[in-house]
Amino acid sequence: MLTSLLPFILAFLTALVAIPAIIKIAYSKRLVDDPSLESRKIHKHSVPNLGGVAVFSAFALVSCLFINDNMLPKANFIFASGIIIFTIGLKDDLIALDPYKKFIAQFITAFIVVYFADIRFTNFYGVMGIHEIGPILSYTFTSFVVVFIINAFNLIDGINGLLGSISVFVSLVYGALFYFVDEKGLSILSFSMAGAVLGFLKYNMRKRAQIFMGDAGAYSIGFIIAILSIRFVEIYKFDAITNPYPWVHAAPAVAIALLIMPIFDTFRVFTLRILRGKSPFMADRNHLHHRLLDLGLTHLQASGIIVTTNVLIVSLALSIQNQMQTAELMMLIVLATIFFNMMLWIYEVRNVNRIHVIQRARSIASKANKNLASNLEKVNNTAIDSSLAEVRMLAAKEYLNGHRESEAAKRFTQEVLDNLERSKN
């Protein structure tokens, strides 16, 4: 077990030490995520979005130090693909890329691991009455799964702590499951990823994040977890001769349980966008974490609820996986997730007035920020004094419905005032 825990600790320490230097460089070079450039942004301050650089570097360094060819055959294709997807994500963080170019790069990455490393699904486990599948279907289906998981993990990276917490949880579970079947290479891969992301969470999982993961990190994490998921399903596959009594009898269902929050959220928002006649890739504020924020929860509270739900669903899947067929367990997992979504929807309906208050207060703050953006760029005390007065007038004149709404507006407006005072000083 020490050979698995040591990579976890080393990756954690590496990311922990590297991130402060990356934050400093990002600010000095203005490599930050500026919320004023997009109204959909939740954060109010410019924050470096290069956390993925530290996470992927720590993960790759530690994995290469501990993994050899005997532990993980064809590991060179995994890391080569990882570098490609990391580079694409990093370029998208620095210079926005066309979505179609990103998808092409993602499919190339998936093809490398599916074809050259032979990491692919070979069985549907009786889902839709299908068991063994041919090479063409195997390559095609696995490639789409890899690309889907990459983007699903990128889409949940919307609030502090969410992507990192789910990634650490999934990686630790996979690390333990691979360790039980003596898959040392995959176990080290899992624990290295968990350690690197945990080091990142030290600077991200807080009220005001010091750094974001960025697309480079989200893509890399999604890619590695996609590989771990495929290998988990194949290693725990039932075989009357080589593996007649696998510890996990419904591996595909357990894998879906582990990834259920990113999977469900992605399917849900894509479906809603299509039903509304919009592109499924058009960004909006309808993700699960956005809905929880609109109920008045903080980033950490929203992340905690989603991760806890994920843990409960995985616990359910593992506890009853010996008693159900794969397809049946998959259906139960989906129904449990829909139940969670229904409970959230009912709560939203019952608190619609509260949501309106919060959204209206945020609208006030957004108007104030837009009116003051040009003055903030000018380090001029006279202009800032004028801007401070303008914000106070805006807050006073805006029509507010009741004490609660006034308090919410006051809180958001105060953030603008604090930023202006810091700029002035």
Secondary structure, 3 states (H helix, E strand, C coil): CHHHHHHHHHHHHHHHHHHHHHHHHHHHCCCEECHHHCCCCCCCCCEECCHHHHHHHHHHHHHHHHCCCCCCCCHHHHHHHHHHHHHHHHHHHHCCCCHHHHHHHHHHHHHHHHHHCCCCCCECCCHHHCCECCHHHHHHHHHHHHHHHHHHHHHCCCCCCHHHHHHHHHHHHHHHHHHHCCCHHHHHHHHHHHHHHHHHHHHHCCCCCCCCCHHHHHHHHHHHHHHHHHHHHHHCCCECCCECCCCCCCHHHHHHHHCHHHHHHHHHHHHHHHHCCCCCCCCCCCCHHHHHHHCCCCHHHHHHHHHHHHHHHHHHHHHHCCCCCHHHHHHHHHHHHHHHHHHHHHHHHHCHHHHHHHHHHHHHHHHHHHHHHHHHHCCCHHHHHHHHHHHHHHHHHCCCCHHHHHHHHHHHHHHHHHHHHHHHC
